[in-house]
Amino acid sequence: MATDIAEQPQVLAGLLEPANAGAIAQVAKVIAQRQPKHVVFVARGTSDHAALYGSYLTEIRLGLPAGLASPSAITVFGARPDLSHALVIGVSQSGGSPDLTEVVRVARESGALTLAVTNAPDSVLAQTAELSIDVAAGHERAVAATKTYTAELFALLQLIEGVRNGGALPADEQAALATLPELAERTLADTTATELAARYRFAARMVTTGRGYAYPSARESALKLMETSYLPALAFSGADLLHGPLAMTQPDVPVLAFVGNGPGGQAMRDVLARLDERSADVVAIGPDLVAGAHAQLPVPAVDERYAPLLEILPVQQLVMALALARGNDPDAPRGLKKVTTTL
């Protein structure tokens, strides 16, 4: 897991190389020409959180309705929704989940434009979709996904910004994206996350929260805590946290709060104030130590669209260190396999 985490700057840089960036731009051009009316993502596990990020990008940057499919509606209940005006994007590290492939197959039969975003370009999912993008993360050693997750995020970011611009990214966007590998390396060089792990060795449960682009980061953080430390972790949008679950927060329930420097991060300020009223043990993940937080995992200040690629990095380090402190093997969590097949 440590090796996978450390390779992420290299993976991000690889997606900026002409061959990979050019392939994504070509897919973006096709999508822009086809002009879908709405976008449906289908994914499971960690990839579901990347898809959620893609959904936020689609609605905010493209102005198109977007959402996540419920595969069982098709695979278990036999529904055949009309997706003839949709772009349906299957996101999967392995491309090996039968239910995702079936959703993409049914969508293509109904007339949808279909796309597979995967780390396995020869997978059944990639072959089933009309278009495909290889996130080019290379072999991932640990069961818990790290570098394939950020690769999916970056590929979706390049794709959706490419669609917005008819295919090729403008020069200023390219320049901004080119800074991310170095910023990722700088983020991983900070040792705060590892040092913080001992503080939560005996936590019985945790809460993660964020808004907007950061909400997928909260979801992914909770999953990693559950996978590697077997620690019950509940993820909420900052808004949903205030609608009831706030009542369970207290000093012995640590909260990981993603607080960026854009609109989503600003919306989290009120959430942190309410958590502070309950004396919650809050760790802020972001560029600033904000009021109401007792500790910070520092992340460079970037456009809020880019923040999910960086803010998850110290959490991955925290999760790995916490699992080790609790006597667990984060490389091979009990009961889990790298590829999970569901219908």
C-alpha positions in Angstrom: 0.0 0.0 0.0 2.9 2.3 0.8 4.4 1.8 -2.6 1.0 2.3 -4.4 0.5 5.6 -2.5 4.0 6.8 -3.3 3.5 6.2 -7.0 0.6 8.6 -7.4 2.6 11.6 -8.5 4.1 9.5 -11.3 0.6 8.1 -12.3 -0.8 11.7 -12.5 2.2 12.7 -14.6 1.6 9.8 -16.9 -1.9 10.8 -17.6 -0.6 14.2 -18.8 1.8 12.6 -21.4 0.7 13.2 -25.0 -0.4 9.7 -25.7 -2.7 9.4 -22.7 -3.9 13.0 -22.7 -4.5 12.8 -26.4 -6.6 9.6 -26.1 -8.8 11.3 -23.5 -9.1 14.4 -25.7 -10.3 12.2 -28.6 -13.0 10.6 -26.4 -14.0 14.1 -25.1 -14.4 15.3 -28.7 -16.7 12.4 -29.6 -18.9 13.1 -26.6 -19.0 16.8 -27.3 -20.1 16.1 -30.9 -22.8 13.6 -29.8 -24.3 16.1 -27.3 -25.8 13.8 -24.7 -28.7 15.2 -22.7 -27.7 13.7 -19.4 -25.0 11.5 -17.9 -25.3 8.3 -15.9 -22.4 6.9 -14.0 -22.2 3.2 -12.9 -19.6 2.0 -10.5 -18.9 0.1 -7.2 -16.7 0.6 -4.2 -13.9 3.1 -4.5 -14.8 3.7 -8.2 -18.2 4.7 -7.1 -16.6 7.7 -5.3 -14.7 8.6 -8.4 -18.0 8.4 -10.3 -19.6 10.7 -7.7 -16.8 13.2 -8.3 -17.5 12.9 -12.0 -21.2 13.6 -11.3 -20.4 16.8 -9.5 -18.1 17.9 -12.3 -20.7 17.1 -15.0 -23.4 19.1 -13.3 -21.2 22.1 -12.4 -19.0 22.3 -15.4 -21.2 20.9 -18.2 -24.6 22.0 -16.9 -26.0 18.5 -17.6 -28.1 16.4 -15.1 -26.0 13.6 -13.8 -26.4 10.7 -11.4 -25.3 7.3 -10.3 -27.1 4.2 -11.7 -28.5 1.5 -9.4 -27.2 -1.7 -11.2 -29.7 -4.0 -9.4 -32.6 -2.2 -11.2 -31.2 -3.8 -14.4 -29.4 -6.9 -13.2 -31.8 -8.1 -10.5 -35.2 -6.5 -11.4 -34.9 -6.6 -15.1 -35.6 -2.9 -15.7 -34.8 -1.5 -19.1 -34.7 2.3 -18.7 -34.7 4.5 -21.8 -31.1 5.8 -21.9 -31.2 6.8 -25.6 -30.2 10.4 -24.9 -27.7 9.6 -22.2 -23.9 9.2 -21.9 -23.4 6.2 -19.6 -20.0 5.9 -18.0 -18.8 2.7 -16.3 -16.0 3.4 -13.9 -14.1 0.3 -12.7 -10.5 -0.4 -11.8 -10.6 -4.0 -13.0 -13.4 -3.8 -15.5 -14.4 -7.1 -14.1 -17.7 -6.6 -12.3 -20.5 -8.3 -14.2 -23.2 -5.9 -13.0 -21.4 -2.9 -14.3 -20.8 -4.6 -17.7 -24.5 -5.5 -17.9 -25.6 -2.0 -17.2 -23.3 -0.6 -19.9 -24.5 -3.4 -22.4 -28.2 -2.6 -21.8 -27.5 1.1 -22.0 -25.7 0.7 -25.4 -28.6 -1.4 -26.7 -31.0 1.3 -25.8 -29.1 3.8 -27.8 -26.9 5.4 -25.2 -23.3 6.6 -25.8 -21.3 4.4 -23.5 -17.8 4.8 -22.1 -15.6 2.6 -19.9 -13.1 4.3 -17.6 -10.8 1.5 -16.3 -7.3 0.5 -15.4 -7.8 -2.7 -17.5 -8.1 -1.6 -21.2 -8.6 -5.3 -22.3 -11.4 -5.9 -19.8 -14.9 -7.0 -20.6 -16.2 -3.7 -19.5 -13.9 -1.8 -21.9 -14.9 -4.1 -24.8 -18.6 -3.7 -24.1 -18.6 0.1 -24.1 -18.4 2.1 -27.4 -15.6 4.2 -26.0 -12.9 3.6 -23.4 -10.3 5.4 -21.4 -7.3 3.7 -19.8 -6.4 5.4 -16.5 -2.9 3.9 -16.9 -2.2 3.5 -13.2 -0.2 0.2 -13.6 -0.4 -2.8 -11.3 -1.8 -2.0 -7.9 -0.4 -4.3 -5.2 -2.6 -3.7 -2.2 -6.3 -4.8 -2.1 -7.3 -1.3 -0.9 -7.3 1.0 -3.9 -5.2 4.2 -3.8 -3.4 5.1 -7.0 -6.2 3.7 -9.2 -8.6 6.0 -7.4 -6.7 9.2 -8.0 -6.0 8.1 -11.6 -9.8 7.7 -12.1 -10.3 11.2 -10.7 -7.7 12.7 -12.9 -9.0 11.0 -16.0 -12.6 12.1 -15.3 -11.4 15.7 -14.7 -9.5 15.7 -18.0 -12.4 14.2 -19.8 -15.1 16.5 -18.5 -13.1 19.6 -19.0 -12.3 18.4 -22.5 -16.0 17.9 -23.3 -16.6 21.4 -22.0 -14.0 22.7 -24.5 -15.0 20.5 -27.4 -12.1 18.1 -27.0 -8.7 19.8 -26.3 -8.1 21.6 -23.1 -7.2 25.3 -23.2 -3.6 26.3 -22.5 -4.3 27.7 -19.0 -6.1 24.5 -18.0 -3.2 22.4 -19.2 -0.8 24.5 -17.3 -2.8 24.2 -14.1 -3.1 20.4 -14.4 0.6 20.2 -15.1 1.3 21.4 -11.5 -0.6 18.6 -9.9 2.0 15.8 -9.9 4.5 18.1 -8.1 1.8 19.2 -5.6 1.0 15.6 -5.0 4.6 14.8 -4.3 4.8 17.7 -1.9 1.7 16.6 -0.1 3.0 13.1 0.4 6.3 14.4 1.7 4.5 15.8 4.8 4.6 13.5 7.8 1.7 14.9 9.7 -0.7 12.1 8.8 1.6 9.3 10.0 2.2 11.2 13.2 -1.5 11.7 13.8 -2.3 8.0 13.5 -1.4 7.2 17.1 -4.0 9.6 18.4 -6.8 7.5 16.9 -5.5 4.0 17.5 -8.2 3.3 20.0 -11.1 5.1 18.3 -14.3 3.0 18.2 -15.8 4.9 15.3 -15.2 7.9 13.1 -17.1 10.4 10.9 -16.0 11.9 7.6 -17.6 14.9 6.0 -17.3 17.3 3.1 -19.4 19.2 0.6 -19.4 19.5 -3.1 -16.3 18.1 -4.8 -15.0 17.1 -1.3 -18.0 14.8 -0.5 -16.5 11.9 -2.6 -13.3 12.4 -0.6 -15.3 11.9 2.6 -17.0 8.8 1.2 -13.6 7.3 0.0 -12.0 8.0 3.4 -14.7 6.2 5.3 -14.4 3.2 3.0 -10.6 3.0 3.5 -11.0 3.2 7.3 -13.5 0.3 7.2 -11.4 -1.8 4.8 -8.1 -1.5 6.5 -8.8 -0.8 10.2 -12.2 -2.5 10.4 -13.3 0.7 12.0 -17.0 1.8 11.6 -16.8 5.0 9.7 -19.8 7.1 8.6 -19.5 9.5 5.7 -21.9 12.5 5.4 -22.1 15.6 3.3 -21.7 18.6 5.5 -25.4 19.5 5.0 -26.7 16.0 5.8 -24.5 15.8 8.9 -26.5 18.7 10.3 -29.8 17.0 9.6 -29.7 14.6 12.5 -26.4 12.6 12.5 -24.7 15.6 14.3 -26.4 14.2 17.5 -23.9 11.3 17.6 -20.8 13.5 17.5 -18.9 13.9 20.7 -15.3 14.2 22.0 -14.5 10.5 21.5 -15.8 10.4 17.9 -13.1 11.8 15.6 -14.3 13.7 12.6 -12.3 14.1 9.4 -13.6 17.2 7.7 -12.6 18.2 4.2 -12.4 22.0 4.1 -11.1 23.5 0.8 -10.8 27.1 -0.2 -13.7 27.3 -2.6 -17.5 27.4 -2.2 -17.7 23.9 -0.9 -15.1 24.6 1.8 -16.8 27.8 2.7 -20.0 26.0 3.2 -18.2 23.7 5.7 -17.4 26.5 8.1 -20.9 26.4 9.6 -20.6 22.7 10.0 -17.3 23.0 11.9 -18.9 25.6 14.1 -21.6 23.2 15.1 -19.1 20.4 15.6 -17.1 22.7 17.9 -20.2 23.3 20.0 -20.3 19.5 20.6 -16.5 19.5 21.4 -16.0 17.0 18.6 -12.4 16.0 17.8 -12.1 17.5 14.3 -9.2 17.1 11.9 -9.4 19.5 9.0 -8.0 18.4 5.6 -7.2 21.4 3.5 -4.9 24.4 3.1 -5.8 26.1 6.3 -6.3 25.2 10.0 -9.9 26.5 10.3 -11.8 27.5 13.4 -13.3 24.5 15.1 -10.6 22.0 14.1 -8.1 20.6 16.6 -5.6 19.3 14.0 -4.9 19.7 10.3 -3.7 17.5 7.4 -2.2 20.2 5.2 -3.0 20.2 1.4 -1.8 22.8 -1.1 -4.4 25.5 -2.0 -5.7 24.7 -5.5 -8.9 25.2 -7.5 -11.6 23.3 -5.7 -12.1 21.0 -8.8 -8.5 19.7 -8.3 -8.6 19.4 -4.5 -9.9 15.8 -4.4 -6.8 14.6 -6.2 -4.6 16.0 -3.3 -6.8 15.9 -0.2 -7.2 12.1 -0.3 -3.4 11.6 -0.2 -2.7 12.4 3.5 -5.9 10.4 4.4 -4.5 7.4 2.6 -1.3 7.8 4.7 -3.3 8.2 7.9 -5.4 5.1 7.1 -2.3 3.0 6.4 -0.6 4.1 9.6 -3.7 3.7 11.7 -4.2 0.1 10.4 -0.6 -0.8 11.3 -1.0 0.8 14.7 -4.1 -1.3 15.3 -2.2 -4.5 14.3 -3.8 -5.0 10.9 -2.4 -5.6 7.5 -3.6 -2.8 5.2 -2.3 -4.7 2.1 -4.6 -7.7 2.6 -7.7 -6.8 4.6 -9.6 -9.8 5.9 -12.3 -11.2 3.7 -11.5 -9.0 0.7 -10.2 -9.6 -2.8 -8.9 -7.2 -5.4 -11.7 -7.9 -7.8 -15.3 -8.2 -6.4 -17.9 -9.6 -8.7 -21.5 -8.8 -8.1 -24.8 -9.1 -10.0 
